């Protein structure tokens, strides 16, 4: 707490005026990172291109972000405190799950426009999420091989192709 206060140019008592515990500070940091991450990638779904292009840009950006060391560090911290507090659950709910709910709304809208089949938006979103996060465990256990931009682009292309084969409008 002393180090955090020193970096912010304040005191520990000031920190405790805003946060009730160290865990609350950790949660705020984790959620802030997740919100910035989410805003960046979700914004790609709102750009004025055809849906496949939007989806490809979103998936490529998401996969690239998921491969960043900072993302792995954030997830490792959330996992490490998850067994002894509710910080992991709260992080997931206030950070990544919130972004995926927004993505579900976009997918539902695209189904209403005729770009996707009319299926359960939560299920479509869960499948897209699984495709995008399918090798996160490798990062978390330190077994990830660095991915080039072309590797990520290929993975994104394959992910979008699989998703649209499953949910694309016929």
C-alpha positions in Angstrom: 0.0 0.0 0.0 2.9 2.3 0.8 4.4 1.8 -2.7 1.1 2.4 -4.4 0.5 5.6 -2.3 4.0 6.8 -3.1 3.6 6.3 -6.8 0.3 8.2 -6.8 1.8 10.9 -4.7 -0.6 10.4 -1.7 -0.9 8.5 1.5 -2.2 5.1 2.5 -5.0 6.8 4.4 -6.1 8.6 1.2 -6.1 5.2 -0.6 -8.3 3.7 2.1 -10.7 6.6 1.7 -11.4 5.3 -1.8 -10.9 1.6 -1.3 -11.8 -0.5 1.7 -9.0 -3.0 1.2 -6.0 -4.0 -0.9 -8.3 -6.5 -2.7 -10.6 -3.7 -3.7 -7.6 -1.8 -5.2 -6.6 -5.0 -7.0 -10.1 -5.4 -8.4 -10.2 -1.8 -9.5 -6.9 -2.2 -11.4 -8.0 -5.5 -13.0 -11.4 -4.1 -14.0 -9.9 -0.9 -15.4 -7.6 -2.9 -17.6 -10.4 -5.2 -18.8 -12.6 -2.2 -19.5 -10.0 -0.5 -21.7 -9.3 -3.8 -23.4 -13.0 -4.4 -24.0 -13.6 -0.9 -25.3 -10.8 -1.2 -27.8 -11.9 -4.5 -29.3 -15.7 -4.0 -29.1 -15.4 -0.7 -30.9 -14.3 -2.6 -34.0 -17.7 -4.3 -34.3 -19.3 -0.9 -34.8 -17.3 0.3 -37.7 -19.0 0.8 -41.1 -17.9 -2.3 -43.0 -19.6 -5.4 -44.1 -20.3 -7.7 -41.1 -17.6 -10.3 -42.1 -15.0 -7.6 -42.2 -16.1 -6.1 -38.9 -16.0 -9.6 -37.3 -12.6 -10.3 -38.7 -11.1 -7.0 -37.4 -12.7 -7.7 -34.0 -11.5 -11.3 -33.8 -8.0 -10.4 -35.0 -7.7 -7.5 -32.5 -9.0 -9.7 -29.7 -6.6 -12.6 -30.4 -3.7 -10.1 -30.6 -4.7 -8.6 -27.2 -5.1 -12.1 -25.7 -1.5 -12.9 -26.8 -0.1 -9.8 -25.1 2.0 -10.6 -21.9 0.0 -7.9 -19.9 -3.2 -9.8 -20.6 -1.7 -13.0 -19.4 -0.4 -11.3 -16.2 -3.9 -9.8 -15.5 -5.5 -13.2 -15.9 -2.9 -14.9 -13.7 -3.5 -12.4 -10.9 -7.3 -12.8 -11.2 -6.9 -16.6 -11.0 -4.4 -16.5 -8.1 -6.7 -14.6 -5.9 -9.9 -16.4 -7.1 -9.5 -19.3 -4.7 -9.3 -17.2 -1.6 -11.6 -14.2 -2.3 -14.4 -13.2 -4.7 -12.0 -10.9 -6.6 -11.7 -13.4 -9.5 -15.5 -13.7 -9.9 -16.1 -10.0 -9.6 -13.3 -9.3 -12.1 -14.9 -11.6 -14.6 -18.4 -10.2 -14.1 -17.3 -6.5 -14.2 -14.7 -6.8 -16.9 -14.7 -9.5 -19.6 -18.3 -10.7 -19.1 -19.6 -7.2 -19.5 -17.8 -6.8 -22.8 -19.2 -10.2 -24.0 -22.7 -9.1 -23.2 -22.2 -6.1 -25.5 -20.9 -8.4 -28.2 -24.0 -10.6 -27.7 -26.1 -7.5 -28.4 -24.2 -6.8 -31.6 -24.6 -10.4 -32.7 -28.3 -10.2 -32.0 -28.5 -7.0 -34.1 -26.6 -8.7 -36.9 -29.1 -11.6 -36.8 -32.0 -9.1 -37.0 -30.3 -7.5 -40.1 -30.0 -10.9 -41.7 -26.3 -11.3 -41.5 -26.5 -14.2 -39.0 -29.0 -16.9 -38.4 -31.5 -16.1 -35.6 -30.1 -18.1 -32.8 -29.7 -17.5 -29.1 -27.2 -14.5 -28.9 -25.7 -15.8 -25.7 -24.9 -19.2 -27.3 -23.5 -17.5 -30.4 -21.4 -15.3 -28.2 -20.2 -18.3 -26.0 -19.1 -20.1 -29.2 -17.3 -17.1 -30.6 -15.6 -16.5 -27.2 -14.4 -20.1 -27.0 -13.0 -19.9 -30.5 -11.1 -16.7 -29.7 -9.9 -17.9 -26.3 -9.2 -21.5 -27.2 -5.5 -21.5 -26.4 -5.4 -19.1 -23.5 -4.5 -22.0 -21.2 -1.1 -22.2 -23.0 -0.4 -18.6 -22.1 -1.5 -19.1 -18.5 0.9 -22.0 -17.9 3.8 -20.4 -19.8 3.6 -22.8 -22.8 2.6 -20.2 -25.5 4.9 -19.8 -28.4 5.1 -16.2 -29.6 2.7 -15.5 -32.5 3.5 -13.3 -35.4 1.0 -10.8 -36.9 0.5 -13.2 -39.8 -0.1 -16.1 -37.4 -2.7 -14.1 -35.6 -4.3 -12.9 -38.9 -4.5 -16.6 -40.1 -6.0 -17.7 -36.7 -8.6 -14.8 -36.9 -9.5 -15.8 -40.5 -10.0 -19.4 -39.4 -12.0 -18.4 -36.4 -14.4 -16.2 -38.4 -14.8 -18.9 -41.1 -15.8 -21.5 -38.5 -18.1 -19.0 -36.7 -19.8 -18.0 -39.9 -20.2 -21.6 -41.1 -22.0 -22.2 -37.8 -24.1 -19.0 -37.6 -23.9 -17.2 -41.0 -27.2 -16.5 -42.8 -28.0 -19.2 -45.2 
